[in-house]
Amino acid sequence: MTIFDRAQRHAKFMAGALVLAILFVLVVDRFFGHSAIAFGIAIVGLVFANRQMLGFDCANCGKNLFFRGIFVVPWPNRTCGKCGTELDKPPSN
């Protein structure tokens, strides 16, 4: 499995985690009223779930697949923005 495939799987996992966080906040809001604590729990949960994003780096230059300059985006680069390596292909030996 290539690093791009693993990063893409993480992006899909985070999309699911976001949906669950939103549902959690909505359920708490529906049954207990507005709660900043539920929102805080959801945010901390999302940050904790996304901690592995920082491990998806290009094998050649070390640039993260989710960073575009100073911006972080929710989908990974297929081609490294720094060295041009095709990240969706297995590394050549």
N, C-alpha and C positions, 0 to 999 in steps of 0.2 A: 504494500500500500504506500503510495507516494505521500509526501508531506502535504501536497495540495489536497489529496483525498481526505487525510486526517483533519486538515483545517476546515474543509468543507463540511465534514461530519460535525465538527465542533460548532460551526455556524448554525447548522440545523438544530443541534442540541440547544443552543442559546435561544433560537426562535421558539422552541418548545418551552424552555424555561421562562421566557418572557410571557408567553400565553398563560402558563401556570401562575406566575406572579400577579398578573392582571386579574385572573380569576380569584385568586386568594384575596386580593384587596376588595374585589366586588362582593364576595361572599361575606367577608367581615363587615363591610359597609351595609349590606342588606340585613344581616341579623343583629348587629351590635351598634349600628350607626357609624358615622364617620370616625376613622381612627388613624391618627398620624403614626401610631405604633405599628399598625399593620402595614402601612406604606413603608415605614423604615425597615421592617423585617423583610419585605419584598425586595427592597433596594440592596440590603446587605446580602441577601440570598443570591441575587443576580451578580453582584460583584464577586462573591465567593465562587459561584459556578463559572465565572468567566476568567478566573485566575490562570487557567492553563493556556489562554490565548497568547501569553507572552512567550510560550515555548515553541511557537511555529515560526522558525527562522529559516532563511535561505541557507543551504549547506555551504555555498561558496562564499558569500559575503556577510551573512548574519543579519540581513534586513528582515524585519518581521513581515509576514504575509498580509497582515491586517492593517498596516500603517501605510498611508499615502501622504508622505511629507510629515507634517505635524498632526494630521488628522487620522483618526481611527475609524474604520468603516466596518460594517457587520459581515462583509463577505471577503474571502481571501483573494490575493492576486494569483493568477494562473502563471504569469511570467514575472520574475523578480524585477522590480522597478529600478534597482540599482545596477545589477550586473547583467540582466537580460536572460538569466537561466530559466529554462522551461521547467516549472515546478510540478507539472502534471505528468511528467515522464520519470521513470525510474532513473536514479543516478547511474551514470556510466562509470565502470571501473577502470 
